[in-house]
């Protein structure tokens, strides 16, 4: 039996884990096709209550924002510890 699973949070497009001084920040893009938008989430894993989510109507806009955030993190001394696409 092959049951299709539905993720109510959306389908992950890309996920990068940045590390600096034993702390991690996750920056991810989730596709929300049912609602026709994309979410870019920035989550500091030491304080997930400070997570920030931005919404975009196109994948291109979400990817550009993700790239801008990644550049800012790298400029601040964060390094990519892991990623998935």
C-alpha positions as CSV (number, residue, x, y, z in Angstrom):
1,X,0.0,0.0,0.0
2,X,1.4,3.4,-1.0
3,X,-0.2,6.2,0.8
4,X,0.7,9.8,-0.2
5,X,1.6,11.9,2.8
6,X,0.6,15.5,3.0
7,X,2.8,17.9,5.0
8,X,0.6,20.7,6.3
9,X,3.7,22.9,6.8
10,X,4.5,22.8,3.1
11,X,7.1,21.1,0.9
12,X,10.7,22.0,1.6
13,X,12.5,23.6,-1.3
14,X,15.9,24.2,0.3
15,X,17.2,24.2,3.8
16,X,20.6,25.5,5.0
17,X,22.0,25.1,8.5
18,X,24.5,27.8,9.5
19,X,26.9,27.4,12.4
20,X,29.0,29.8,14.5
21,X,30.4,29.4,18.0
22,X,28.4,26.2,18.7
23,X,25.1,27.9,17.7
24,X,23.0,27.1,14.6
25,X,20.6,29.0,12.5
26,X,18.4,27.3,10.0
27,X,17.2,29.2,6.9
28,X,14.6,27.3,4.8
29,X,12.1,27.8,2.0
30,X,8.8,25.9,2.1
31,X,6.5,25.8,-0.9
32,X,2.8,26.1,0.1
33,X,1.1,25.1,-3.3
34,X,-2.4,25.0,-1.8
35,X,-2.1,28.6,-0.8
36,X,0.1,29.6,-3.8
37,X,3.0,31.1,-1.8
38,X,6.4,30.3,-0.5
39,X,7.7,30.9,3.1
40,X,11.3,31.8,3.9
41,X,11.9,30.9,7.6
42,X,14.9,31.9,9.7
43,X,15.1,29.9,12.9
44,X,17.9,30.3,15.6
45,X,17.9,26.9,17.1
46,X,19.0,28.1,20.5
47,X,15.8,30.3,20.7
48,X,13.1,29.0,18.2
49,X,10.7,31.6,19.7
50,X,12.7,34.2,17.7
51,X,12.0,32.5,14.4
52,X,11.0,34.9,11.5
53,X,8.9,33.9,8.5
54,X,8.5,35.9,5.4
55,X,6.0,35.1,2.6
56,X,6.5,35.4,-1.1
57,X,4.2,34.8,-4.1
58,X,6.9,33.4,-6.4
59,X,9.7,30.9,-6.0
60,X,12.2,33.3,-7.5
61,X,11.4,36.0,-4.9
62,X,11.8,33.4,-2.1
63,X,15.1,32.1,-3.5
64,X,16.4,35.7,-3.8
65,X,15.6,36.4,-0.2
66,X,17.1,33.2,0.9
67,X,20.3,34.1,-1.0
68,X,20.4,37.5,0.6
69,X,20.0,36.1,4.1
70,X,22.7,33.5,3.4
71,X,25.1,36.3,2.2
72,X,24.4,38.3,5.4
73,X,25.0,35.3,7.6
74,X,28.3,34.5,5.8
75,X,29.4,38.1,6.1
76,X,28.7,37.9,9.8
77,X,31.0,34.9,10.2
78,X,28.4,32.0,9.9
79,X,29.4,29.0,7.9
80,X,27.2,26.4,6.1
81,X,27.2,23.3,8.3
82,X,24.6,21.3,6.3
83,X,22.1,21.8,3.5
84,X,19.4,19.9,1.6
85,X,17.5,20.6,-1.6
